[in-house]
Amino acid sequence: MKCDYASGMRHELGAKANTRSWRELYRAAVLETDREELPRRIAEAEKALILRARELFVMSGDNNDEGEAIDDALYLLRALRHCLERKTTDLEAA
């Protein structure tokens, strides 16, 4: 049986890149100040979070901390989207 060390390293580096990717997109959404850009930022971050959650689901190992961080981030993004939609509705009604 041959151990493919390089393949394992690529997988590990890819996982770290994916973790960084969703965190960067999440941070960009949370810090976005342009109301026109915010829905796109939220959607991008949610997509990255969901993809990473799926990856963690099939991975072995202790991923509880990152999984909880993803759950928290998705919750906050949904709340942010709700606030944005409500504020937009309020502005249209005024």
C-alpha positions as CSV (number, residue, x, y, z in Angstrom):
1,M,0.0,0.0,0.0
2,K,1.5,3.3,-1.1
3,C,1.0,6.4,1.0
4,D,0.4,9.5,-1.1
5,Y,1.8,12.2,1.1
6,A,1.6,14.9,-1.6
7,S,-2.1,14.2,-2.1
8,G,-2.8,14.4,1.6
9,M,-0.9,17.7,1.7
10,R,-2.9,19.1,-1.2
11,H,-6.2,18.1,0.5
12,E,-5.0,19.8,3.8
13,L,-3.9,22.9,2.0
14,G,-7.2,23.0,0.1
15,A,-9.1,22.7,3.3
16,K,-7.2,25.6,4.8
17,A,-7.8,27.7,1.7
18,N,-11.5,27.0,1.8
19,T,-11.6,28.0,5.5
20,R,-9.9,31.2,4.7
21,S,-12.1,31.8,1.7
22,W,-15.4,31.6,3.5
23,R,-14.0,33.7,6.4
24,E,-12.9,36.4,4.0
25,L,-16.2,36.4,2.1
26,Y,-18.1,36.5,5.4
27,R,-16.0,39.4,6.7
28,A,-16.6,41.3,3.4
29,A,-20.3,40.9,3.7
30,V,-20.5,41.9,7.3
31,L,-18.3,45.0,6.7
32,E,-20.0,46.0,3.4
33,T,-21.5,49.6,3.7
34,D,-22.9,49.9,0.2
35,R,-26.6,48.7,0.3
36,E,-26.5,48.0,-3.4
37,E,-23.5,45.6,-3.0
38,L,-24.7,44.0,0.3
39,P,-27.1,41.4,-1.2
40,R,-24.4,40.1,-3.5
41,R,-21.8,40.0,-0.7
42,I,-24.2,38.1,1.5
43,A,-25.0,35.6,-1.3
44,E,-21.3,35.0,-2.0
45,A,-20.6,34.4,1.6
46,E,-23.6,32.1,2.1
47,K,-22.5,30.0,-0.9
48,A,-19.0,29.7,0.4
49,L,-20.2,28.8,3.9
50,I,-22.6,26.1,2.6
51,L,-19.9,24.6,0.4
52,R,-17.5,24.5,3.3
53,A,-20.1,22.9,5.6
54,R,-20.7,20.2,3.0
55,E,-16.9,19.6,2.9
56,L,-16.7,19.3,6.6
57,F,-19.7,16.8,6.6
58,V,-17.7,14.3,4.5
59,M,-14.3,14.9,6.2
60,S,-13.2,12.9,9.1
61,G,-11.7,14.5,12.1
62,D,-12.6,17.0,14.7
63,N,-14.2,19.9,12.8
64,N,-16.7,21.0,15.5
65,D,-15.2,24.4,16.0
66,E,-15.3,25.4,12.4
67,G,-18.7,23.8,12.0
68,E,-20.0,26.0,14.8
69,A,-18.4,29.0,13.3
70,I,-20.1,28.3,10.0
71,D,-23.5,27.9,11.8
72,D,-23.0,31.2,13.6
73,A,-21.9,33.0,10.4
74,L,-24.9,31.7,8.4
75,Y,-27.2,32.8,11.2
76,L,-25.8,36.3,11.2
77,L,-25.9,36.6,7.4
78,R,-29.6,35.6,7.4
79,A,-30.3,38.2,10.1
80,L,-28.4,40.8,8.1
81,R,-30.4,39.9,5.0
82,H,-33.6,40.1,6.9
83,C,-32.7,43.6,8.3
84,L,-31.7,44.7,4.8
85,E,-35.0,43.5,3.3
86,R,-37.0,45.1,6.1
87,K,-35.2,48.4,5.8
88,T,-35.7,48.3,2.0
89,T,-39.5,47.6,2.5
90,D,-39.7,50.4,5.0
91,L,-38.0,52.9,2.6
92,E,-40.3,51.9,-0.2
93,A,-43.4,52.4,2.0
94,A,-42.3,55.9,3.1
